[in-house]
Amino acid sequence: MNQPNEKNKPAGFLSDPKKRSYLYTGGFLLIILILFIINNINGEPEEGPLPPNYTEASGKTLTLSDLKGKVVILDFWATWCPPCRKGIPDLIDIKKKYSKDLEVVGISVDEMSRNTKSRVVPFIKEYGINYPVVYADMGVIQNFGGIRSIPTTFLIDKDGNVVAKYEGLLPKDVLEKEVEKAISGKGEFPYKVKAPDFTLPLAEAK
């Protein structure tokens, strides 16, 4: 019987099928690693899932609890409401006067009432509103006990407690006195209950 030619025999490491398998597997993994590095070297890593409060419309939200440490006026209003429009210049002035210790938040119910949400941003620009305006949802309305009329205004102290509620337009001087009382921490209010927290989308004038 003829013996195989020595030149035709696989030599060394490759002569062992098991070792060849290891070599091929290692080469495959190396190629995958190289492709991964090339794919990511010129780009940013992909972002994870969007945060739960992300809103596609503006991408920005306001969370009430972030304002803890300041007195807060929450003003439920709408662009179509005459008393609301009348009271907004007062809120602008009060915000300017007490900006160090006070934040005003306008909560627009336009989308919940007459579907006039598209008017909100132009309204902000027209009136020169200098405080954040957010869009209400049914949750925030229910959590604040329901809104029977607008404007409805809540006053929140520095510890995050609702201390007063005003239905209808409040005279500017009366609201200022209430704000000063809340800022100083002196004087009595009708009640003191923890303000329901919320995160709502901001209406941004661009």
Secondary structure, DSSP 4 states (H G I P E B T S, - for coil): -PPPPGGGS--GGGGSHHHHHHHHHHHHHHHHHHHHHHHHHTSPPPP-SPPTT--TTTS-EEEGGGGTTSEEEEEEE-TT-HHHHHHHHHHHHHHHHTTTTEEEEEEE-HHHHTS-GGGHHHHHHHHT--S-EEE--HHHHHHTT---SSSEEEEE-TTSEEEEEEESPPPHHHHHHHHHHHHHT-S--S--EEPPP-EEEBP---
